[in-house]
């Protein structure tokens, strides 16, 4: 069950990463479209050639197409198209306008596009990174080897450079913010998953009560606290009477249902600070923190009486069950493991003396609860 829950959670994490990446690519496509639109205004003011303006307009149309590709989930196709378009624009822009325009700065957007892509394997990312470096180097070489085809004033080039720098900075900042938020979400989901795994690891798979290992840890902590504070605590061992008969007469499904309902009934009658565990099979152990002799006796008899008056409906039949109970108070000088053994012996005493009994133990002496003439006997 843990492996299944973990695999489902891993798949959800992958899906979440893909959704976040799609959003990031949509933002980049829209931002580049905004840059291109602003560039058209600059070119119109500068009275640039019409073929250059048409090229920028076609680029905007392609960017909106890429935006919708990412929006409908075609991230892989959109990724390669955006990388190609970005490289092409930088090469052409550097050739037409020159490196002083700052168009080559848009290459920096390829870094998060490649690194954060959840659809690519590491080898593919490395290959694309090498390709990106080669294109970037080629752009720099071309910018120094050839004069730009279109001539602009120094002010115009600086103005375009400022626009490209600011927009690239804002996009990278936005990507960083998105990734930080996504990382925080993933961290919170991991914490939630760990908490769930810790919860399930501490629980019995059938009854959802504490399991034996976890209950032992709580008893050990209560024992240490008891030695420090001097306050006693109680333990109650309960076992279903004639549980084999339930399985034989009604089937194991009925037996499982009885244990589940029994766990719910016991949990409902206890205090908030009390703990209950399925100790093994049809046996349950109850921890009563900071409880004296009277408190353990009252709780033990209350539990026994509640179960004796209850029944579990199953396929049109009411299954009647009873409990044999052994109770003990753990004092500072008694080891908690010995207390469990004493409670278990008290339970066995109840089993051999009629069942459906709550027996309180003091050492080797036992007192059957619920009777006005109850007294400790050896």
N, C-alpha and C positions, 0 to 999 in steps of 0.2 A: 504493500500500500504506500509506503514511504517513497519507493522508487517511482511509482506511478504519479504521486503528487509532485515529486521533484521534477519529473520529465514534463508534466503539464506546466509547471511554473517556469521551467527553462524555455519552453515553447512560447509562453506568454512574454518572457523577456525578449526573445528574438523578434516576436511580432511588434513589441513596443519599440525596439530599436529601429525596425524598418519604418514604422509610422513616423517616428521622430526624424529619420533621415529624409523621408519624403517631404515632410514639412520644411526641413532645412533647405532642400533643393528647390522647393517652390519659392522660398524666400529669395534664394540666390537668383533664380530665373526672373522674378519680378523686379529685383533690384537692378539687374543688368538691363532689363527693359527700361527701367526708369533712367539709368545712366544713358542709354542710347537715345531716349526721348530728349533728355537734356542736351545731349550732343547735337541732335538735329537743330535745336534752337540756337546753339552756339554756331553751328555751320551756316544757318540762315543769316545770322547777324554778320558773320564773316563773309557772306556771299560766296560760299564754297560752290564747287562744281556740282551740277545736278546728279551726275552718276554716283557721286559719293553719298549724297543725301538718300538716293534710292537704295543704295547698299545698306545704309544704316536702318532705313525703314524696313527692308526685308529682314534684317537681323532682329528687329523688334517683333515682327510677325513670327519668326522662328522661335524666339524666346517665349512668347505666349503659347505656342504649340507645345514647347517643352514643359511649360507650367502645367498644362492640362494633362500631359503624359504622366507627370509625377502625381497629379491630383487623383487620377484614376488608377494609380498603382503600378504603372509600367516604369518602375524605377530603373531597371537595368538598361532598357533602351534609352530612356531619358538621360541617364548618366553618361553613356558613351556619346550621345548626340551633343550634350552640353560640353563635355571635354573637347570634342572635335571643334565645336563652334567657338569655344573660348580660345583655343590654340589658333584657329584660323583668323579670328578677329585680331588677336594680338600681332600675328605675323603681318597681316595685311595693313593693320593700323600703323604699325611701326614703319612699314615700307612706305605708306602713303604720307603719313604726317611726321614721322620721326620719333626717336626715343624721348625727346624732350616733352612730348605730350603726356607721358606717363602711362600710356596704354599698356606697356609691359607689366605694370604693377598689378593688373588684373590677373596675371599668372598666379599670384599669391592665393587667389581663391581656389586654385586646384588642390592646394595642400589639404584643407579640411574636406573637400569633396572626395578625395581619394582615401584619406586616413579613416574617416568616419563611415565609409561605405560598408554596411553589414552584409552586402551581397557578394563581396569580393573575398577571395582567399588571400592569405598573406603574400604568396608568390605573385599573384596578379597585382597586388598593391605595389610590390617592389618593382615589377616590370613597368607599371604605369609611372611610378616615381622616376625611374631612369629615363623613360620616354619624355616625361615632363621636363626633366633637367636638360635633355638634349634640345628640345624645342626652345626652352628658355635661352640656352647658350646660342642657338642659331639666331634667335631674335636679336640678341646683343651684337653678334658678329655682323648681321645684316645692317643693323642701325649704324655701325661704324664704317661699313664697307661701301654703302651707297647713300647718296643724298636723297632725302625724302622727295617724292614726286610732287607733292603739294607744298607750297611755301606759305608759311604763316609768320607773323611777327613774333618776337620774343614774348611780348605780353600775352598774345593769344595762346601760345604754347604753354606758358606758365599757368594761365587760367585753366586750360584743359588738364594740365598736370595736377593742379590743386583739386579739381573735381574728382579725378580718378583716385587720388590719394585719400580724400575724405570718404568717398563712397566705399572704397575697398576697406578702409579702417572701420567704418560703421558696419559693413557686412561681417567682417571677421569678429568684431565685438558682439554682434548679434548672434553669430554662431557659437561663440564662447559662452554667452549667457544661456543659450538653449541647451548646450551640452552640460553646463553646470546644473541646470534645473533637471535635465534628464538623469544626470549622475545621482542627484539627490533623490529622485524618484526611485531609481534602481536600488540605492542604498536602503531606502525605507522599505522597499519590497523585499530585499534580502533580510533585513531585520525582522520583518513580518514573517517571512518564510522560516527563519531560524527559530522564532518564537513558536510557530506552529509545529515545527519538527520537534522542538523541545517539549511542547505540550503533549504531542502524540507519543513521544518516547517515554513520557512519565505516566502514561495511562494504559489501563487494560483495554485491549482492542474490542472486547465484547461489551463490557458494562460501562466503559468510559470512566471508571473509578481509577484512583491511583493504583499503580502496580506495586509489587512487593519491593522491588529495589528502591523506588522513590519513597515509599512509606518508611522503609528502614532508615533512609537519610533524614526524614522529618523526625522520626523517633529519636535518632541520635542527637539532632539539634535540640529537641525538647529535653532530652536527658542532660545535656550540657547546661542548658538554661536552668533546669531544675536544681542542679548541683550548685549553681551560682546564686540563685535566688532563695533556695530552701523550700520552694513550693513543689508539692507533689503533682504528678500527672497520672491519668488513668489509661488503662488499655482494656479493650473489650474484644474478645475473640468470639465470633459467631459462626455456626455451621448449620447448614440446612439439614433437617432430619429426614432420613429416608429419601435422599435425593435420587438415588438409583432407581427407586420405584417410579419417580416422575418420568425419568427417561424410558424406563421399560414400558410403562402404561401409555404414555403420550408421545414418545419420540424425543430425539435430541433437540429438535427445534423448540419444543415446549420447554425443555430444560434450559435452553439458552434464554428463552423469554422470561422464565421464572427468575433467573439470575439478574437479568436487566431490570425487571420490575422491582426486585428486591433491593438492588442498588439505589433505585429512585426513592423507594420508601424509606430506606435507612438514611439517605442524604436529607430527606425532608424533615425527619424528626430530630436531627442533630443541630447543635448550635453552629453559628457561622465559623467559629474558630476551630471546631472539631474537624478531624480528617478521617476519611474512610478509604480503605483499599481492599481490592480483591486479593486476598493473601494466597489463594491457590484453590483451584477446583471450585467447590461450593462453599469455601471458607472465606470469611471477611474479618478484617481487623480494623478497629476503631481507636483512634487516638484522641484522648480528652485532655487538652493542655490545662495546666493549673487547676486540677480537679482533685478533691479530697475523697475520703471513703464514702460519704453520703452521696456525693455527686455521681460517682461511678455506679453505685447501687441503683440510684434513681434512674439513670440513663439506661442501664442494662435491663431493668424490669420494664421500662417504657418501650424499649426496642422489642423485647420478647412479646409483650402484650399486643403491640401494634401489628406485628407479623401474624400472630395467632388469630387476630380478628380480621385479617385481610385474605383475599384470594386473588388468583391470577386467571382472568378469563382466557380460554384458548379453544377455538373451534367449537363453540357452544358449550363448553365445560368450564367449570370453575375449579381450578387447581388449588387445593388448600395446602399450605405449607406451614411448618413451625421451625423455630430455631432453638438449638441448644447453645447457651451462652456462658462464657467464662469471663469474669471480670477481676481486675487486680489494680491496686494502686502502687505505683513505682515511687519509692522513697530514695533518698540520696545514697544510702548505703547499698542499694540493690542495683545490679547491672540491668540495663533495659532488656538485654537478650534473655536474662533469667526471668524477667517479668513476663515476657511472652510465653516462656515455657510453663510458668505457673498458671497463666490464664488458659493455656492449652490443656493443662491437667484438670483445671476446674471445669472446662467445657466437657472433657471426657467423663468427669464425674457426673455431670448432668446427663450425658448420653446413657450412662449405665444405670441411672436412677430414674428412668421414666421419660426422658427427652422433654422438649418444650419447657425447659427450665433455665433460669438465669442463676448461675452459681457464682458467688463471690469468694475469692480465695485470700487467705492470710497464711503464707507459708504452706504448710501441709494441712491446714484446717480449711473447711469449706462451709459456706452458709448458703442455703437455697433461698433465694429471694422470693418475695411475694406471699409469704406466709407469716401470720402474726406470731407464731411460735418459732420463727427462724432463729437459729443460733449456730455458732461454729462447732463443727464436729470433726474429728480426725478421720 
